[in-house]
């Protein structure tokens, strides 16, 4: 049976919510466990569909996977095999490609189906292939991706053709046990890349520069076990800030990792939205009047994404929904993916005043009185954006294809009900 969320909107929420561990750190951390025959324990792991799929994939490779607590998993790849990855599962998630680097490093070969994930536009795997081949792998053309490194992997200088997060992570995973030194230039520097490197260093890797755009790695002969706690998911934190803003609610987000929210704060101030930082917690005051802040000279401001430390692309959908509740005109410019903004048609049905200029740009004029609608979630972040819109709207909404939201947000209906939201999960 498929599931849907039924939402009765128009209510103020209140209370405290805690973000789960970073989804985009969990997937490469699971992949990193393939690099050693010792046990690796991961804590603060989110219980979401993408993580479950990744655990299923590595279990199919002979990894012993056991749950030690509600958010704690132990993985031991002592009996790792070179079996082809299960195609249907690999096609569910983009993160399946992160297994390429560790399998090449450990076994000298890998065969995997083209990775899946959100349908938000073309998502290249070229960067992954360039860095792995740059370390000595050989690519075989075919329907699946087959890479072999019969002579082992060797360090070198890698200049990424784009600051790809997963491309950077694959390069790191392949290089930590490669012979010699690897220098990764134009590397991604997101918090989850930093978290992956911290895990690998705990396992015995020699990495310098993580958190910057130049990463240096001296390969080691082998890695050991480690225990690692994932950081808070700053994308979930940004989503909850957007939820508070769109519904006029006062929310506290506990253990929010405020150091990763600097650009999010700058961007949301363009909508006159403020939040307070108290230690590790973030407080969003209720009843804020959202007003678009014009640029100098009265120019229309822009909200756009950029590689870290710029505004995250995964929060553009959330910011757009918040903008529908702000007085004034703002341009939303999503630069990375040509299909991410197509969920706007659902917001138009709800009464939002938006002009989609082209696949990458939309002009939002607010505030709009949103009305409940029946709709479907196209991807993780658009699904969460539509859920926020439904909570801000008058009347009842139904969101189908809720599995897309479940891929990135743990038990979102239960957690929102704890804040007073009228959200129910039903079978349809």
Secondary structure, 3 states (H helix, E strand, C coil): CCEEEEEECCCCCEEEEECCECHHHHHHHHHHHHHCCCEEEEECCCCCHHHHHHHHHHHCCCCEEEEEECCEEEEECCCCCCCCCCHHHHCCCHHHHHHHHHHHHHHCEEEECCCCCCCCCCCCCHHHHHHHHHCCCEEECCCCEEEECCCCCECCEEECCCCCHHHHHHHHHHHCCCECEEEEECCCCCHHHHHHHHHHHHCCCEEECCCCCEEEEECCCCCCCEEEECCECHHHHHHHHHHHHHHCCEEEEECCCHHHCHHHHHHHHHHCCCCEEECCEEEECCCCCCECCCEHHHECEEEECCCCCCCCHHHHHHHHHHHCCCEEEEEEECCCCCCHHHHHHHHHHHCCEEEEEECCEEEEEECCCCECCEEECCCHHHHHHHHHHHHHCECEEEEECCHHHHCCCCCHHHHHHCCCCEEEEEEC
